[in-house]
């Protein structure tokens, strides 16, 4: 395990919200690594501070790979409407900054065929966010 990945994984369990948010940003590019994916899902579901969830969702949407967007989709299936709004805000922030709406929409198209129902539903929600904002 690289030292950057190890440090980010340690930060994901920090009692400090800013450190957890930083971990979400740092771990996003490692979304395909099982340990990172588990930590990222926990950060997306962070009940302590919505900034952690928002910044993690933004980082994952920015990365835009299937594994990253899949984690957002999984989180959507587990959160209430308020938390979903923060995840949506994070995705929106990434798309505004990157212009990657078409890429995220394409990934959601792939995830629409995922064997897991929760992923398919979450991907449909993300796709609606992307289309609804005109990306």
Buried (B, 14 or more C-beta within 10 A) or exposed (E): EEEEBEEBBEBBEBEEBEBBBBBBBBBBBBBEBEBBBBBBBBBBBBEEBBBBBBBBBBBBBBBBBBBBBBBBBBBBBEBEEEBBBBBBBBBBBBBEEBEBBEBBBBBBEEBBEBEEEBBBBBBBBBBEBBEEEEB
